[in-house]
């Protein structure tokens, strides 16, 4: 019935990684306050992404990556995998490598293969 929980998979939609330059407006302290406030702000379950990513420039030599992911689509292991993947991409780009391997499969593909 209508009152029963249902699972659905939304269509893939392009998203933007936000970029902020905080090097002249508070630097690290301002970014920490922003990140804490942003982490407390709930992500809506419907009609919007269940995640938010941002790159924040702290100074000429330093930038931070911000990731906020709703617990309904992630857990500790998936966040570790995401962090490792981002680190791997960063290190390759820092070495000048531009031929990055695409993600080989998706969770949606995994579920579809399980149903077959």
C-alpha positions as CSV (number, residue, x, y, z in Angstrom):
1,X,0.0,0.0,0.0
2,X,0.8,3.7,0.0
3,X,2.1,3.5,3.6
4,X,4.8,0.9,2.9
5,X,8.4,1.9,2.3
6,X,9.5,1.6,-1.3
7,X,13.0,1.7,-2.9
8,X,13.6,3.6,-6.1
9,X,16.6,4.5,-8.1
10,X,16.6,8.0,-9.5
11,X,18.0,8.6,-12.9
12,X,21.6,9.7,-13.2
13,X,21.9,13.5,-13.3
14,X,25.0,15.6,-13.8
15,X,26.2,17.5,-10.8
16,X,28.7,20.2,-10.0
17,X,31.5,20.1,-7.5
18,X,31.3,23.6,-5.9
19,X,34.4,25.7,-5.7
20,X,35.0,28.4,-3.1
21,X,38.0,30.7,-2.7
22,X,38.4,31.3,1.0
23,X,42.0,32.5,0.8
24,X,41.0,36.1,1.4
25,X,37.9,35.7,3.6
26,X,38.8,33.8,6.7
27,X,41.0,31.0,5.4
28,X,41.0,27.8,7.3
29,X,39.0,29.0,10.4
30,X,36.2,30.3,8.2
31,X,36.1,27.1,6.2
32,X,36.0,25.0,9.3
33,X,33.0,27.0,10.6
34,X,31.3,26.8,7.1
35,X,31.9,23.0,7.0
36,X,30.5,22.5,10.5
37,X,27.4,24.5,9.7
38,X,27.0,22.7,6.3
39,X,27.4,19.3,8.0
40,X,24.5,20.1,10.3
41,X,22.2,21.2,7.5
42,X,20.0,18.2,6.5
43,X,20.0,16.9,2.9
44,X,16.4,16.6,1.5
45,X,15.5,13.0,0.6
46,X,13.5,13.9,-2.5
47,X,14.1,16.0,-5.6
48,X,17.7,16.9,-4.9
49,X,21.1,15.2,-4.7
50,X,21.8,13.1,-1.6
51,X,25.3,14.4,-1.5
52,X,27.3,17.7,-1.8
53,X,31.0,18.1,-2.8
54,X,33.1,21.2,-2.7
55,X,36.7,22.2,-3.2
56,X,37.8,25.1,-1.0
57,X,40.9,27.1,-1.7
58,X,42.6,28.0,1.6
59,X,45.7,29.5,0.3
60,X,48.0,29.5,-2.8
61,X,49.4,26.2,-1.6
62,X,46.4,24.5,0.0
63,X,42.9,23.5,-0.9
64,X,40.5,21.2,1.0
65,X,37.9,18.8,-0.3
66,X,34.4,18.8,1.4
67,X,32.2,15.8,1.1
68,X,28.7,15.4,2.6
69,X,26.8,12.3,1.8
70,X,23.4,11.2,3.2
71,X,23.6,8.1,5.3
72,X,20.8,6.6,3.3
73,X,23.2,6.1,0.4
74,X,26.5,5.6,2.2
75,X,28.2,3.9,5.1
76,X,31.7,3.9,6.6
77,X,33.1,1.5,4.1
78,X,31.6,3.3,1.1
79,X,33.0,6.7,2.4
80,X,36.5,5.0,2.8
81,X,36.3,3.7,-0.8
82,X,35.3,7.2,-2.0
83,X,38.1,8.9,0.0
84,X,40.6,6.4,-1.4
85,X,39.4,6.9,-5.0
86,X,39.6,10.7,-4.6
87,X,43.1,10.4,-3.2
88,X,44.2,8.1,-6.0
89,X,42.8,10.6,-8.7
90,X,44.5,13.5,-6.9
91,X,47.9,11.8,-6.8
92,X,47.7,10.8,-10.5
93,X,46.8,14.4,-11.5
94,X,49.6,15.8,-9.3
95,X,52.0,13.6,-11.3
96,X,50.6,14.9,-14.6
97,X,48.7,11.8,-15.5
98,X,45.5,12.6,-17.4
99,X,44.4,9.2,-18.5
100,X,42.3,8.2,-15.5
101,X,40.5,4.9,-15.3
102,X,36.7,5.3,-15.4
103,X,34.5,3.6,-12.7
104,X,34.0,0.0,-14.0
105,X,30.6,-0.6,-12.6
106,X,27.8,1.0,-10.6
107,X,25.6,-0.1,-7.8
108,X,22.7,0.0,-10.1
109,X,24.4,-2.4,-12.5
110,X,25.2,-4.7,-9.6
111,X,21.6,-4.7,-8.4
112,X,20.3,-5.4,-12.0
113,X,22.8,-8.3,-12.3
114,X,21.6,-9.7,-9.0
115,X,18.0,-9.6,-10.2
116,X,18.8,-11.5,-13.4
